[in-house]
Amino acid sequence: MSVCENYLAVEEKVKEACRRAGRNRDEVTLIAVSKTKPMSMIEELLPLGVVDFGENKVQELTAKEEALPSGIHWHMIGHLQRNKVKYMVDKACLIHSVDSLRLAETVSQEAGKKGVTANILIEVNVAGEDSKFGVRPEETAALAETISKLPNISVKGLMTIAPFVENAEENREVFRNLRKLSVDIEEKKFNNVTMAVLSMGMTGDYEVAIEEGATMVRVGTGIFGERDYSK
Ligand SMILES: *Cc1c(COP(=O)(O)O)cnc(C)c1O
């Protein structure tokens, strides 16, 4: 199957999941996670009107951003080192992976230097896996409130990377818990904080994530095929 055929098949499943959940299709953004994949594969999708792409390395995101047409929305979904923020803060439409105050402070400073406001999500380690980045659920509201007081940075919601599981149903509780957390934080009505975005769900479990309220799903393998990290 071609990248376009894969994309359209995923799109169909997104639509069906929205229908099952009684949600409008336009409530969910399908992000094509193009990390490790060549620009030619991204270009194949542009005629379909696909504009949202996800990358997890700063260098790869900036190289692709520079070479490909403007108008693409680049999502930074990977762990971000503070010394690299300056290269990408004005290139990404949304940074999904802010998981500390120190990183948020750097994003705030570098966004100020570039004269932009950085839109960010707080990455939450819902399942408490040692291997995962992200803040603990119980620390999330306090971090959102502290970040809300920094200039040039705006909290738009939450992101999580669910555990790798055989059966997507096993992650339903993780997605439900992130949703609950976002509702709790929304109710606190911190200035400059919204919980409009819930970035959750990947190739193995995006349909369940949509049923549980995801507003952004991040699909790589399902669109571009397996990644080869040996190169
Ligand atoms: C790689 C990656 C994805 C996409 O994973 P697939 O299983 O290939 O769909 C989604 N989110 C993050 C944060 C990633 O790093």
Ligand as a Chemical Component Dictionary entry (heavy atoms), coordinates in Angstrom:
data_LIG
# 
_chem_comp.id                   LIG 
_chem_comp.type                 NON-POLYMER 
_chem_comp.pdbx_formal_charge   0 
_chem_comp.three_letter_code    LIG 
# 
loop_
_chem_comp_atom.comp_id 
_chem_comp_atom.atom_id 
_chem_comp_atom.alt_atom_id 
_chem_comp_atom.type_symbol 
_chem_comp_atom.charge 
_chem_comp_atom.model_Cartn_x 
_chem_comp_atom.model_Cartn_y 
_chem_comp_atom.model_Cartn_z 
_chem_comp_atom.pdbx_ordinal 
LIG C1 C1 C 0 6.960 7.780  17.186 1  
LIG C2 C2 C 0 5.897 8.430  17.976 2  
LIG C3 C3 C 0 4.545 8.286  17.629 3  
LIG C4 C4 C 0 4.058 7.414  16.494 4  
LIG O1 O1 O 0 4.183 6.067  16.837 5  
LIG P1 P1 P 0 3.529 4.907  15.924 6  
LIG O2 O2 O 0 3.349 3.780  16.849 7  
LIG O3 O3 O 0 4.507 4.638  14.838 8  
LIG O4 O4 O 0 2.250 5.428  15.390 9  
LIG C5 C5 C 0 3.610 8.956  18.396 10 
LIG N1 N1 N 0 3.963 9.729  19.445 11 
LIG C6 C6 C 0 5.246 9.902  19.803 12 
LIG C7 C7 C 0 5.568 10.777 20.955 13 
LIG C8 C8 C 0 6.252 9.255  19.097 14 
LIG O5 O5 O 0 7.529 9.430  19.467 15 
# 
loop_
_chem_comp_bond.comp_id 
_chem_comp_bond.atom_id_1 
_chem_comp_bond.atom_id_2 
_chem_comp_bond.value_order 
_chem_comp_bond.pdbx_ordinal 
LIG C1 C2 SING 1  
LIG C2 C3 SING 2  
LIG C2 C8 DOUB 3  
LIG C3 C4 SING 4  
LIG C3 C5 DOUB 5  
LIG C4 O1 SING 6  
LIG O1 P1 SING 7  
LIG P1 O2 DOUB 8  
LIG P1 O3 SING 9  
LIG P1 O4 SING 10 
LIG C5 N1 SING 11 
LIG N1 C6 DOUB 12 
LIG C6 C7 SING 13 
LIG C6 C8 SING 14 
LIG C8 O5 SING 15 
# 
